[in-house]
Amino acid sequence: MRTLHKAVFSVTVSALAISPLPALADIPVGLALGLTGQIAAIGEQSRRGAEAAIAAFNKAGGLKGEAITLQVEDDACDPKQGVAVANKFVSAGVEAVIGHMCTGPTMAASTVYSEEEIPMVTASATGPDLTERGLTNVFRATGRDDQQGTIAGKMIAERFADQTTAIVHDKQAYGRGLAEEAKKAMNAAGKEEALFAAIVPGEQDFSALISRLKQAGVKVVYYGGYYNDLGQIVRQSRAQGLDAVFVGGDGLSSSEFWAITGEAGEGTLFTFTPDASTNPAAKEAVEAFKADGKGDADNFAYYYYAAAQVLTQAMTKAGSADPEAVTKALRDNTFETVAGPMDFDAKGDLTAPAFVFYQWTAGKPKPAAF
């Protein structure tokens, strides 16, 4: 028996001596965006940014030699699909989530992540209610609708004080929220809207709405919603003789807006985060976007790059991808991103959010000159 044990022991030692060390495990992270549907162009820009940032992190050595692997899922900006994607991520054992993109599915999915204690960082879901529910794992690398809607409402009340104004929205969480906040701020400044109306998203003929706007003598329209529907409204308005100024939110920041409107979109105003491409800290991202062959990158690409940076830096500071440790790091630290330093308040919102005005000019969104 002793001889047998000795033989077995010798084989075991020999096997250990020639076997390679086990490979380090990858870190699974979910990326959830609206990659199909009417605003898929925003989803593709957002994906572009997040993937570039993760690629840079992995190239630099990842987390103690472990690389992040992104599981990319499409929720089509639909709340029901948002929940399905969240459950899919949970089943896959992701350590964290970047996204979701639109307010509706982000709200729905964040409940699932909260129950599973998975940290989530979005760079585009701007609905205030997202961070007003006491969830400890939700972080937002952009401002809120009650911030951008408020500055738009105040601007309209000041710059267009004597112009008849209408407010229109698309009935969705993002668009309706923006419209309500703009109305609230405008009314508080002493200006009343002549019309508060809603459209059906994806509609092709807006003649009835345009007729109402013309009959009311509207000269300024604040729109809560995305580039696809407003693009159609603007183009049809010009064709039908409505020469109003259109104002919207960050959902208008897509080259697809101009593709729909052409020159009819000239002068359209919208709020968005400051242009990150001009930030010296964005040099690496600028070069990555130039090299990927996908054309100009918009702010959604840069801010999803920033969201991914926030997450990877939190993992580095925590020294772990463990969800609890990463969530704590997200709450306790400041992160250096392509959009500048970011840190979060107790709700998970940025402590120093910023929105500025842009104007569509000759096919490009440029800082508004006021």
N, C-alpha and C positions, 0 to 999 in steps of 0.2 A: 504493500500500500504506500509506503513512504517513497519507494522508487517511482510509482505511478504519479504521485503528487508532484514529485520533482520534475518529471517529464512534462506534465501539464503546465507547471509554472514556467518552465523554459520556453514553451511554445508561446505562452501569453506574453512574456517579456519581449520575445522576438517580434511578435505581431505588433506590439505597441511601438517598438523601435522603428519599424518600417512604415507604419500607417501615418498619413499626413494628419496634421491637426485639423479639427473640424472647421469649416468655413464660417466666417462671421455671418450672422443672419441679417437680411435686409430689414429695413423699417418700413412697414406698409402705411401709407398715408392716402386718404381719399381726396379726390378733387372733383367737386360736383358743380356743374355749370349748365346753363341752358344752351346746349350745342345744336339743337334743332328747334324749329319753330320760327316765328316771325322776327325774333331779335337774335338769331344765331350768330350774327356778325359780332355782337358784343361778347358772346360766349367764346368765339374763336380767339378774339384778342385777349380775353382773360386767361384762357388756356395757354396761350403763347407766353404770357408773362410768368405764370406759375411754373410752367415746365422749364423755362430758361433759368429761373432762380434755383430750382431744385437741381438742375444740371450743374450749375456753378457750385452749389454746395457739395454735391457728390464729387466733383472734380477736385475740390479742395481737400478731400479726405473724409467728407461726411461726418458722422458722429462716431468718434473713436474707431474709424475705419469701416463703419457700417454705412451703407448707402440707403437713401430713401427711394423706395419704389412707389410711384404714383399709380393708384387705381382710378382711372378717369371714368366718370359716369355722367350721363345726360339726364337731367330732370325736366327738360323742355320748359322750364319756368312754370311748371304746374305743381301745385301743392301735393296732390295725390302721388305724383311721380317722385316728388321730393321725399316723401315718407318711404316709398319703395326703395329709393336709392340709399337712404339712411339705414334701413334694415339690411340692405345688401352689404353696406360697409361694416355694420356690426358683425354680421355673419363671417365676413372676411377677416375680422380681427384688426381693423386699422387702429393705429395709435392716435391719430388726429385727423381732422378734416380741414381742407381749404375750400371755401365756398360756404353755402350755396350762393348763387348769383342774384336771383330775384327775391323780393321780400316775401312773397307768398310761400314758396317752397322752403325758404330759409326758416321762416317761423315754424312751419310744420316739422321740418327735419330736426330743428334744434331741440325740440321736446324729446325726441328719440335719443339724441346725443347726451342730453342732460341725464336721462334715466341711466345711461350706460357710462356716464362720467367721462365722455370723450371730448377733448377740447376742439373748438371750431373757430376758425378765423375767416370772416368774409371781408371782401373789399368793395362790395357793391350793394348789399342789402341794406337799404337806408330807412326802412320803416321803424319809427321810434319804439313801437311795442316790442320789437325783438329783444331789446335790452332793458325793458321795464318790468320783467316778470320775475326778477330775482334769481335768474339762472347764473351759476358761477363759472360755467365753462364756455360762454359765448363771448366772442371778441369781434370788434368791428374796426377795420383799418380804413375807415372813411367816415364822413359825417352823416347826419340824420336828415330826414325829410323836414322835420320841424325847424331845422337850421337853414337848409337851402330854400324851402318854401317860404320861410319868413323873410329872407333877404330879397327874394323875388317880389313878394307882396309889397314890401316897403319901397323897393325901387320903382315899381309901377305907380304906387301912390304919389311918389315924389316927382318922377320924370314925366309921367303921363297923367298928371292931376286933372287936367281938363278934357282928357280923351275918354270916350265911352269904352268901357272894358267888359269883356266876357271871360268867364272861367269855364274850361271844358276838361273833362277827364275820361279815362277809358274803363272805369269801374273796377280796375284791378287794385290790389293793395298798395302798390307803389304809386300809381297814377292818382288814385283817389286821395291818398294821404298827402301827396304834394299839393294837389288842388285845394284841399281843405286848409292846409297850413298857409298857403298863399292868400286865400280868401280871408282867413283870420287876421293876418298881418295887414292886409290891405284895408279891411274894415276898421281895424284898430287905429289906422292912420287917417281915418275919416273918408275913405273912398269906398263907394258901394259899386258892386258889379251890376251891369244891366241884365246879365244872363248867367246862370249857372247850369250847365248841361253836361250830359254824358253821351258817349258814343258806344257802339258795339265793336270791340276789338276785331280787326281783320276785315271790317266792312270795306267795300270798294267804292261805293258811291256816297259822297257826303254832301250832296246837293241840298238836302233838307236842312242840315245844320248850317250850311253856308247861307241859305236863304234867310234863316232866322237871324244870323249875325248881320246880314245886310239890312234887314228890316229894322233892327235895333240900332243901326248906325254905329256899329262897333268898329273901333279903330285900333284896339289892342286886345289880343287874345292870350291868356295864360293857359297853357296846356299841360296837364298832368298825364304822362304816359311816355311811350317810346317813339323812336324815330320813324318806324314803319307807317304807323297811322297818321302821325302829324305830317309826314312827308306827302302823303296823299291829300290831306286836308289843305296844306299850303299850295300844292300844285293846282288843285281844283279851284281853290279860292282865287288865285291869280287869273285862271282861265275864265272865271265867272265874275270878274270885276271887283272882288273884295281886296282892297289894298290896305290890309291891317298889318300891324307889327305882331309877330308871334314870339312868345316867350315860353321857355320850358325848363326842364331839369336835365340832369346828367344823362337821361335816356336818349337825348338827341346827339350825343357825342359818338357818332359813327359815320364813316364815309358813305354808308348806305343811305343816310338822310339826303345827301346831295345827289346821289345816284338816282333817287326818286324825284327830287324837286327840280334838279337843274338850276338854272338861274332864278327860278321862282323862290328858291330858298335864301337868296341874298338878303342879309340883314336880320335873319332869325337869331334871337338871343337865347342863351341857356346858361344855367349855373352848372359848375363842375369843380372838382378839386383843382388846385394850382398845377400848372404844367410841370410834371416831374422830369421830363426829358431835359430841361434846362438846369437841373440840379447837378452840381459837380459829383455828387455821390452816385449819380445814375450812369456814369461813364461806361461801366462794364455792361450794364443792361443795354445802353444805346448801341454798343458794339455788337452785342449778341443779336439784337433785332436787325441790325444792318446785315449781319451775316446769314440770317435764316431765310432770306429770299422771299419774305412774305409782305414786303412793302412797308409803308409807314406804320409805326406802332402808335396806338392812341393811349390815353391816360388809363383806360381799363387794363391794358397790358402792364403798364408801369405799377399800378396800384395792386394788381395781383402778384406781380414780382415782389412788391413790398410785403404783402400778406404772407407769402412764402418765406421771405427773409425773417419776418417776425417769428414765425413758427420754428424755423431752423435755429435761430439764435436762442429761442427759449429752450430748445432741446439741448443746445450746447451749454447754456448757463445752468441747466438742471443736471447736466452730465448724464442724461438718460432720456429715452423716449417714453418712459412710463407716463401715462396720461395724467395722473395726479401730480407728479413732479413738474410736468410741462405746464399744466394749468397754473400751478403756483408761480412758476417762473414768468408766465405771461402777466400775472397780476403784479409782480414785484419789481419788474425791471423796465428800463427804457431800451428801445431797439433802434439801431441805426439802419435806415432803409434808403432806397432810391428816392423816396418822397420826403426824406428828412427824418428826424427823430420821431418815434412814436412810443407813447405809453398810454395806459388805459386807466380809467377811473373804476370805482367799485362796481359799476354796472357792466363794464366791458366796452364802454365807448372811449374814443380818443379824448384825451384831456385837452387837446388843442386842435380841434377840427377847423377846416377852412374851406370856404367856397368862394369862387370868383366868377365873373361873367365872361362868357365867350360870345362871339358873333360869327355866323357863317358869312365868309367873305371870299368870293371868287373860288368857291369849292373847298375852302379850308376853314376850320374853326380857329379863330384868332382872338386874343384877349380883347374884350370890348373897350373902346376908347372913352370910358367915363368912370 
